[in-house]
Amino acid sequence: MHAPDLIRRRESTRVLLRSFVESYTLKHATEITARDRAVQSGDKRKAEVVPPLAIEVTVGIGKSHSVSQTIVPMIYGAEMPILVMAPTRALCDEYAAAIRASGIPCTVYRPRQETKPGETSSPFSCYQIKQIDKAGSRHQRPAQSICRQCPSGHKAAMDKGVEARERAVRFFSRSGYTQDQIQSTPPCRYLYEGLPDQLKAEVLIAPAAAFSDALATVKRWHVDSDGRDKEIPMQRLIIVDERIPMTETIHLSVPHIENWLDAIGRVAEYIDDDALLALSSVSIALGKLGAALIQSHVIDDELRQQIEDAHKSLIKSGLIDGGTASFERVSFMPDDEDFFIPLRAFAALAQSLKHSTDEIDARSVRIAVPKPIIEWMIRRGSTIILDATLDPTLRELIKAKGGEIISAQSPQNVTVSRVVGKMFARGVVHADDYKIKAEREIRHLKAMAMQMPKPAAIITHMSYLKYATEDRDPQTVADAFEQETGVALGWFGKHDRGHNAWSWRHIAIVGMPIFSPAVIRSLWQERRVLMRLIGQEIGQLSINEGSFMPDDPEAARWLMDIYAATLVQAIGRSRGVNHDGDEPLQIRLYGGLVSPGMDAAIARHLISIDATERYSDTVEIERSNDPRWRIRAAIEEIAKGRKGPAGVSQRAVETWLMRTGHKVCKHSIVLDEIKKWRSQ
């Protein structure tokens, strides 16, 4: 396709993108307005959910521009709140700069910040951040545990009204604080300044990992039909830029179960007989769960139901409310045994098992649960997801909830060549000779760089860079590489997404991340969890050890889409869609998976393989670093000995290598070299 045609396609795609986001924004605004009027009139109208919208947008076509210059001004002008979520803090700051440049105020979400006693505080100061992190790692809610037992929180509450002051006085009295200790306790500012100021921002920008229901709404004051002021939450329009983690994993082992049972035993003195009966059902369920883990049995439906019934009995007995029992306490010493919230943890387990898939391995269970943003999107809607490569499972979730998947893709001014003959696999990083391999691959990369048109960049495995030097600093290697060759060097997981530093560069993608069977099974488990949210049950994955592709054709296509997404995103770093030159940018794919299925997965993003060539290995390897040369040298020396050629064997070669101070190579390599030598 010629440059003028590419430009026309690109501009028409941008118009299409803008029209879809404007239409969806209007739908959301109409629904929020209807809700607002219903509240003011006293109407009990049921809120309508605006199904989520996903738009697959070619890298460089203008996702961020559409958000900052179209969606945000529309919502802000309608006096409605919006939440923009980006994968990194840096991208959040870029969004904020673009939005503020158009004259619209916005806030970038900031989490708690550790502040030690005696240090100058800020609105984001937290004096229990280590315990907050510890509670979060156990899937407990800080506000239900740490924060309500924090001296700094109670100190700040003493100025927040009569009831709050009375609670604070009781807390300090119960805790044995003297007046001097109370006076010297720094007040919490995060819960009373930093967090509220952020939650009330009309335009809020946050990293995707920070999402919570609190960020998704804004509290507004309304006058109801009786003339009374009433605080009502207003739902934000949510924009998700780039891919988001869709599940998280809870790791549960036998020691965890034992700790829970011990903790439950220690709280028996706090409760009455009825509540004790409810606790006994929890102990029985936990005992059976521990037995299942010891025997590496799957958590079957019967055990799931027993855990859920035990949780219900806790709620019914009044022993637990909102996940936390009244007697549960939290220590402020990191190693204190009193740090426990057994019922809160049990409540989290019961909730996660409702829509989860578990995998037991080595007496532990990995329980995958949906991320809050996914549950919110499905339950509450009003969410736009913009990404160049939508996850196949996310597509199905959105379609099942009545949402739309829109393609805003445009051809790129690039020529893609595939180079076969060497896979450029990452390899086993823990192998004894991996440093030699890494150094050799860096020499291959330098040879490629010398042949590439400029400006250029290379993306490859981080391990090549990390293990090529003793200090194991990949960035140092990348900087030295660029200084020597004039070609930027990056790696998968960092430079294949989320930046535009390599716009209009020719790019070589060397190798590609290929998952192990264990990782593929884990990804499939996540898919099973998510599909249960829409009432679909899919079976377990069948994949052989040592393979990188499932047996089932449908599962293979699913995995190909995931693999292809990495390549498509990496190709997009060139911003070829915005390149108007007569000569296309050169994209070279070295190694990786080569199959019709992979070509088809890439083609779904309007990227085709224009040429295929074989890799020409022009890199000379120092003989001392070449394991095959060392083996051949050993064979020739042994053949000169008393037994002659008959003395050459695998054992003899490996013994010779050890005696001469060389590393012993893999048996298969030794046998292969002996076979080649005998066939001469």
N, C-alpha and C positions, 0 to 999 in steps of 0.2 A: 504494500500500500504506500502510495506517495505521500510526501509531507503535507500537501494541502488537504488531502483526504483525511489524514490522521488528525489534523487540526480541526476539521469540521466535526469529525466523530467525537473528539475530545470535548468541544464546546457544547455539542448537543447532549452529551452525557452529563455535563455540569448543569445544564438547564433541567434535565430530567431529575437529577439529584435534588436540586433546589425545589422543584415542584412537589416532590414526594415529601420532603421534610416540612415544607410549608403546609401541605394538606394534613399531615399527621398532627402537627402542632396546633392547627385549627381545631381538629377533632378533640384533642386534649383540652384546649381552652374552652370549648363549648361545653364539655362535660363538667369541668370544674366550675364554670359559671352557673350551670344548672344546680349543682350541689350547693353552691353558695346561696342562691336564691331560695332553695328549699329550706335551708337552715334558718334564714331570716323570716320566712313565712310560717315556720313550724310544720312544714310538709315532711312526712316520714318517707319520702321518696327514696327508693333503694338506689344506691350509687351504681352506675353502669361502668363496667371495666372496659377501657380502651385497649384492645389486644396489642401486644408488642409488635414492633416493626423492626425488621433487620434489613440492612442495605449492604450488599457486597460491592465495595467501591475500589476500583483500581488505585494502587498506591500512586499518590501525586495528583489525583483528580480533584481533591479539595474537600476532604472530610472536615478538617479543622476549620477551614474557611466557612463552610456551610453552617457549622455550629456557632462560631463566634460572630458571623456577619448576617446570618439569617434566623436561626432558631432563637438564640439568646435575645436579640432585639425584639422579636415578635412576642415572646413570653414576657419580657421585662416591660414592654409597652402595654401589655394587657394586665399588668400588675399581678402577675402570677409567679410563683417560685420555680426555680429550675436547679437541677443538680447535674453537673458535668463530671464524668468519671474517666480518668486516663490511667494508663498502666504505671506511670512513674511520676515522681514529684517534679522532675524536670519538665515533663510535658504539661503538668498542671500549671507550672509557672508560665509556660509559653501561652497556654490558653488565657491565663489571667492578663498577660501583657496585651494580647490581641483584643480582648473584650474591653479592657480599660481604655485602649487607644480609641475605641469607638464611643467613649464617653459614658460607659455603663460601669457602675461600681460592682465589684465582685470580691469574694473572699475565698482564699485557698485554705482548705482544712489543714489544721495542724494538730497532731496528737499530743498526749501528755509528754512533758519533758522532765527528766530527772533533775531535781533540785535538792541539794543537801542542806541540812540546817546550817544557818550562818551565811549561805550564799544569797545573792540578790534574787528575789523572786520575780516571776513574770506571770502574765495571765494563763500561761500553760504549765505552771509549776505543779509538780506532783511529788509528794514526799514518800510515797509508798509504791513507786513505779516497779520496783523489783517484785514486790508481792502481787501487783497487778498482772505483771507478765507471768508469774508463777500460776496465778489463778486462771489466766487465759489458757495456759498450756494444759490445764486440767478441765478445760471447757466449762469454766464457771464464769458467771457474770460479775464483773467487779462491783457494780452498783449494789448488788445483792449481798456482797460479802465484804470485800476490802473497804470500800468507800464508807459503808455505814458503820464500820468499826474503826475508822481512821481518826486519830486525835486532831489532826489538822482540819479535817472536814467538820468535826464538831466545833472546833475553835471558830471557824468561819461562820458556822450556823448560829452562833450566839448573837449575831447582829441581824438575823433574818426572821425576826418575829418572836412572839411569846412562846408558842409551842416548840419551835425549834430550839429556843434558848433553854427551855425546861428539859428537853431531851438531852441537850449537851451537858447541862449541869448534872443530870442523873448519870450520864456516861462517865464524866470525870470523877464523880463521887464513887461510883462503882469500881472504877479502875484505880482508885487510890491516889489521884493527882492532887498535889498541893497547889495553893494559889500561885506560888512562884513558878511551878511547872506549867500550869495552865497559861500563865502570862508569857512564858518563854516558848510555847508551842507555836510554830509559824502557821498561819491560817491557809487553808486550801484556796487557791484562786482559780484552779481549772474548772471545778464544778460550778462555780458561781460567777466566773468572768469569761474565761477562755472558751469553754464549751457552749454556754448560752449565746454568746455573741456570734459564734459560728452558726449555730442552729437556726438563728433568726435571719441570717443573710438571705436576701432574695435570690442572688446568683451565687451558688456555692460550687466550688471545684475541689474534687477530692481524688486521691489515689483509689483505684478499684478495691484494694485490700481493706480500705477503711470503711466500707459500706456498712450501714446499720439502718434499721427502720427509722431511728431518730433523724438520720440525715435525709431520709426520703420524704419528710413532711415538715411543714412550718406551722407553728401555732399562731392563729389569727383570732383577734377579738371580734365578736359579732354581737349585735343586739337581736335577741330572739323575739318571738311574737308577743311575749309578755313584757317586753321592754327591758329585759335584764341582759347585762353583759355576760357573754359566754365565750370561753376560749375553745376554739374548734381547730383541729389539725387540718391543714390544706395540703393535698398531695402534690409533690413536685413532679414536673416532667423530668425524666431521667434520660440522659444521653450517655451511652457507653462507647467510648472510642477505643478501638483495638480489642483484642481478645481478652477474656477474663477467666480466671480459674473458676470452674463450675462446681467443684466438689472440694472437700477437705477430708482428711483421714484421721480418725481417732485410733490410736494404738492402745490395745488393752491386753494385759498379760496376767498370769496367775498371781504374781506379787501384788498387782493392783487389787485383785479380788480379795486377797488376804488382808490388805490394809483396810479395805472397806468393811470387812466383817469385824476386824478389831475395833474400828471406829464406832460401828453400830453398838458393839458391846459396851463401849465406854459411855454411851449416852443414855443407857437404860434408866439410870437414876433420875433423869430429867422428865420422864414421861409417865402417864398413867397406864392402867392395864389394857384399855382399849387400844391405845396407841402402840403398846408393846406387842399386841397381837398383829397389828399391821406390820411392825418391824420384823416380826418373825417370818412373815411371807417374803419380805425382802431378803432376809438371810437365806431362806430356802432357795429362792431363785438365784441368788449369787453363788450359793454352793453348787447348784447344778451347772451354772455357767462356768465356774472354775473347773469342774469335772470334765466338761466338754472341751475346755482348752487343753487340759492335761492329756486327754486322749486324742487331741487334734480332730475332734468331731465338728461338723458344721452346726451352727446355731440354727436348729430346725424351727419350724413354725410353732410347735408345741412350747418350746422354751421361750420363743419370742412372746407368745401369748401370756405365758406365766410371768414374764418380766413386766409386761404391760399391765396385767391384772394387779400385780404387787404395787406398781406405781399408782394405780387408781385407788387401791386401798389406803395408801398414804394420804392421798388428797381427801378421800371420804372421811378418814379419821380425824381430819383437821391437823394432822401432824406436819403437813407440808403445804406451803402456799407460795405459788410463783416459783417453785423449784427449790426453795430454801426453807428449812425448818428454823423455828425461832431460837432454839438452843445452839444452833451450829455457830461456831466461832472460828476466827482466823487469827493466827499468830502473826506477829510482826518480826519474828526472828526467822531468817531463812531456813535454819535447820531444826526448828522447833517441831516436835512431834504433834503439837496441837493444831498444826495447819491441816485441817480436814473439813470437808463438807460432804459427808458420805451420801446424804439424801439428794443434795444438789447434783452430785455426780451420777447417782442412780437415775435421777430424773432425765439427765442428758442422755444416758444410755437408753432408757425406755423410749425417749422421743426419737433418737437416731435410728433405732431398730424398726420403727414404723415404715420408713421409706429408705431402707439401706440394704446394701448387699455386703456380706462379710466374707473374708477370706482368712482361714486359719492356717498358720504356719509356725512351727517351732514353739508351740504352746503360747501363742499370742494371736490376737485377732485384729485385723485391720478393718475398721468399720468406716466405710465411705458415706459421707452425708452431703447433701446439697449445700452450696454456699448461700448465704442470706440473699444476695442479689438475685440469684436464680429463683428462689422461692418467691421473692417479692414480685419479680417480673411476671411469673405465672399467676400469682394470686391477685395482684393489683394492676398489672398492665402499665400503660402510659410510659413505655420505655422504648427508646430508639437505640439500636445497636448498629454501629458503623465499623466495618472491618473489611479488609481486602480478601480475607480467607475465612469465611464463617465455618465454625466447627460443624461437622455433619449432624451430630446429636443435637446441637442447639437449633439447627434448622428444623428438626423434627418436633422439638418442644414448641417452637413458635407456631408452626403450622397447626399442631394439635390444639392450641389455644385460640385458634381463629385468626392468628396474626399473618402478616404478609412477609414474603422474602422477595426483595427487589434487587435486580441486577443493575448496577450503575458502572458497568465495566467498559473499558475502551481499549482498543489496540495500542500497543506501545511501539515506539520507533526503535526496535532492537532486532538484532539477528542472533538467534540462539544456536550454538553449536555444541553437540555432545561429543566428548572425548572418551573413548572406551579403551580397554586394554589394561587398565590399572584401576582398582576399586577405590583406593585412597580411604580405606576403612580406618577408624580411630585406633583399633588394636587394643590389646590388653595392657592398660597403663601400669599394672603392677608387675609386669614381666621384668626379669632381670636386665634384659637388653633393650628396654623401651627407650632409654635415653639415646641409644644409638639410632633406633628407628626414628625418633623425633628429630634428631639432627639431620638424618638423611632426608626426611620429608621437608624440612626447612630448605635444604639445598634444592629439592625439586621445586619448591615454591619460588625460590630466587630465579631458577631457570625459566619458569613460566613468566615471572614479572619482566624479565629482560625482553621477552618476545611480545608482550602486550602493548597495544597502542595506549597512549597516554592522553589524559589522566586515567588512572586505573586503581582498582581495589581488589583484594582477594579475601574471600571468606572461607574459613576452614575450621578444623577441630581445635578447640582451645588447648587440648593436651599436647599437640605438636609444639605449641609455643611454650607451654608451661614446663615441659620436661626437657626442652632443648638446652637449658642452662641450669647451673647448680642452684641459683637463687629462686628458680621456679616462679618467676614473675612474668606472666605473658605480656603485660603491657610494655615492659622494658624490651622484650624481644620484638614486639610490633613496632616500637619507635625506632629501634636500630635497623629493622628491615626496611622501613619507609625511607630512612635517611640514606641507606645504601642503594636501594633500587628505585626510589621515587614512587613506589606503589604502596598504598595503604594496606594494612593487614589487620583483619578482624576475625572474629570467631562466632560460631553458632551459639545462640542463646543470648548474645549481646548485640551484635552488629547486623543480624539478619532482620531485625524489626525495630520500629519505633524511633528512627532518626533519619535525617535528610542531609547528613554530612557528606554523602558521596553522590550528590546529584550530578547527572550528566557524566558520570565516569563509566568506563568499560569495566566489567566485573567478571572475575573468575570465581566460580563456586567449586571448591575442591573437596570432594567427598560429600557426605550428608549424614546427619544423625540417623542411625538405624537402631531400633529398640531391641532389647533382649526379649525372649519369650515371657519372662517374669514381668517386665514393664508393660508389654502388650496386654497380658492378662489383667494387670492393674487398671490400665486404661479402659478395658472392656468392662470391668467391674464398675467403674465410674459411670459408664454408659448405662449399665443396668439400673443403677441407682436413679439416674435422671429420668430414664424412661418410665420408671414406676410412678414418678410424679404425675404423669399423664395417663396412668392406668394401664401401661403396656408392660408385659413381662417377657423378657427375652432370655434365652438360654445361656449357659456358660460357654466360654470360648474353647475351641479345640485347636491347639497348636503344639507341634512337636518341639521337644528340646533341641536347640541348635538351629531352629528355623527362625526366620524373621517375617513369615507370612502365615496367617491363619489358613486352616483347611477350607472353611466355608467361603464361597465366592463373595457373598454379601459382606462378610466381615473383612475379607481382603480388600474390597472396594472402599470400605470405611477407613481402613488403615492407610490405603494409598492416598486418600484425600488428606489425611493428617500429614503424611510424608510430603505430599506435593505442596502443602501450605508453606512449609519451610522454604522450599525452593522459590515459590512464587513471591513470598515476602522478600527473600534475598535479592531476587531479580529486581524487585521494586525499589531497592535502594538506589538504583541508577536514575530513578525518576524518568524512565524512558518515555512515559506518556506525555511529558512536557518538553521533550527534545525535538526541536524543529529543524535540525540540520539535515542536509541532503544525505549524509552518510549515517546509517543506523549505528547505535551503540552496540558494541560487541559483548555478548554474554556467552561465557564458555562454562559448560558443566562437565567437570572432571570426575569420572567414576560415579559412585552412588548406585542406586538401583536403576537398572535398565530393563524395561519391559513395556509391552503395549499398554498395560494397565496404568503404569506411571505416566506414560505419554498422554493417555486419555484424561487422567486426573489433572495434569497441567493444562491441557487444552481447554478444560472447563473455565479457565481464567484467561482465555484468549491468547495463550502462549503456545507456540508450536516449535518443534525442533526443526530447524532449517537445514542443518547439515550434521553429518556424523563422520568422525575421523578417528584414527587409532593414535594412542599416545606414543610418542617417540621419547624413549628414556635416554636422554643425553647426559644425565648426571653421573659423573664418575664417583665411585665409592672407594675410599681409602681401603686398601687390602686388609689392613689390620683391624678395620671395623666391619669387615664383611664376614659373617659367620660361615658362609659357604666356602670362601677362600681358605679359612682356617681348617675346615674339614678336609678340603682337597689336599692341603699341605700335609695334614696328618696321614691321610691315605697314602700319599706318595712316600713319606718317610717310612711308614710301616711296611710298604711293599718292597722297600730296599733292604729290609731286615733279613734275619736268618730264615724265616718261613716263606719269604717272598710274598707273592700275591695271595697265597692261601691264608696268610696271617691277617688279612684285612677283614675286620668284622665290626659290628656296631660297638661291642664292648671294648675292642682294642682301640678304636678311634676315640671313644670317650675317655678312656684311661690316658691316652697320649695327650689329649687336650688338658686334662687335669694336671698331669705331671709337668706340662710346659707352662702352667699358670694361666691358661685361657678358660673362659666360661664354657661350660658344657652346653651344647645346643640341644634343641628338641630332638627326640628320637627320630621323628618323621623326617626331619631335615637330614640327619646323619644317614639314614637308610636310603633316602632319595639320592644323595651324592654318591653313596657306594654303588647304587644301581647304575647311575650315569657313568661312573668310572669303569664298571665291569663291561658296559655295553660298547665301550670305545674299541 
